[in-house]
C-alpha cells in the first residue's frame, strides 16, 4: 500500500535539510520565543541571510512570527514535525524488522 504524504512533509524535510535552519530550530527549542536579532546572533552571516532562513522556516510552518512594535519574535511550532516523525517511524520499523531477520538468519547459520 502506498501512503501519500502531504506537501507539508516535503516542506518540513526541505527546511530541515539546512544546518543553519536546524540550528535555529534548536535554539528556539532551548530558549523559547526569540527575537530575530537573538536568533541571528550566533551566526556569522548577514541579517538578510538569516531572514531568508526564517522565511523558509515560516513557510514550512516550523516557526510562528509575532510582531510587537518593530520587533519580530519567533517561536517553534513543532506540529509539522509530527508527520515527518511518523514517516521516519515507518522506516525505522522496516529496518528494525530487516535487521531482526538478518540476525535470525545468522544465528541459524551458526547452528549448522
C-alpha positions in Angstrom: 0.0 0.0 0.0 1.3 3.4 -0.9 0.7 6.1 1.6 0.5 9.6 0.3 2.1 12.3 2.3 1.3 15.9 2.2 3.2 18.8 0.7 3.8 19.8 4.3 6.1 16.8 4.7 8.2 17.9 1.7 8.4 21.5 3.1 9.4 20.1 6.5 12.2 18.0 5.2 13.4 20.7 2.9 13.5 23.2 5.8 15.4 20.6 7.9 17.9 19.9 5.2 20.0 23.0 6.0 22.2 23.0 9.1 21.6 26.7 9.8 17.8 26.2 9.9 18.3 23.1 12.1 20.4 25.3 14.5 17.8 28.0 14.5 15.1 25.4 15.4 17.4 24.0 18.1 17.9 27.5 19.6 14.1 28.1 19.6 13.6 24.7 21.3 16.1 25.5 24.0 15.3 29.2 24.6 11.7 29.5 23.6 10.5 32.6 21.9 13.3 34.8 20.5 13.7 38.0 18.5 15.1 37.8 15.0 18.3 39.6 16.3 18.7 37.0 19.1 18.3 34.2 16.6 20.8 35.8 14.2 23.4 36.5 16.9 25.3 33.1 16.9 25.7 33.0 13.1 28.4 34.8 11.1 26.0 35.8 8.3 24.1 38.9 7.4 20.7 39.7 8.8 19.1 39.4 5.3 20.6 35.9 5.0 19.1 34.9 8.4 15.8 36.5 7.4 15.7 34.2 4.3 16.2 31.1 6.5 13.5 32.4 8.9 11.0 33.0 6.0 11.6 29.4 4.7 11.0 28.0 8.2 7.8 30.1 8.4 6.6 28.8 5.0 7.3 25.3 6.3 5.2 26.2 9.3 8.0 25.2 11.7 8.1 28.7 13.3 5.5 31.3 14.0 6.2 35.0 13.9 4.7 37.6 16.3 5.3 41.3 15.9 5.5 43.6 19.0 6.0 47.1 17.7 9.1 46.9 15.4 10.5 43.8 16.9 9.7 40.4 15.4 9.7 37.3 17.6 9.7 33.8 16.5 8.6 30.6 18.4 8.9 27.0 17.5 5.8 25.3 16.0 6.8 21.6 16.2 3.4 20.2 15.0 4.6 19.8 11.3 7.4 17.6 12.5 4.9 15.1 13.7 4.1 13.9 10.2 7.9 13.7 9.5 8.3 11.7 12.6 5.5 9.3 11.5 7.2 8.9 8.2 10.6 8.1 9.8 9.0 5.7 12.3 7.6 3.6 9.4 11.1 3.2 8.0 12.6 2.6 11.5 10.2 -0.3 11.9 11.1 -1.6 8.4 14.8 -1.6 9.1 14.3 -3.0 12.6 12.4 -5.9 11.0 15.1 -6.4 8.4 17.9 -6.4 11.0 15.9 -8.9 13.1 15.5 -11.2 10.1 19.2 -10.9 9.4 20.1 -11.8 13.0 17.8 -14.8 12.9 19.4 -16.0 9.7 22.9 -15.5 11.0 22.1 -17.3 14.2 20.6 -20.2 12.3 23.8 -20.5 10.2 25.9 -20.7 13.3 23.9 -23.7 14.5 24.9 -25.8 11.5 
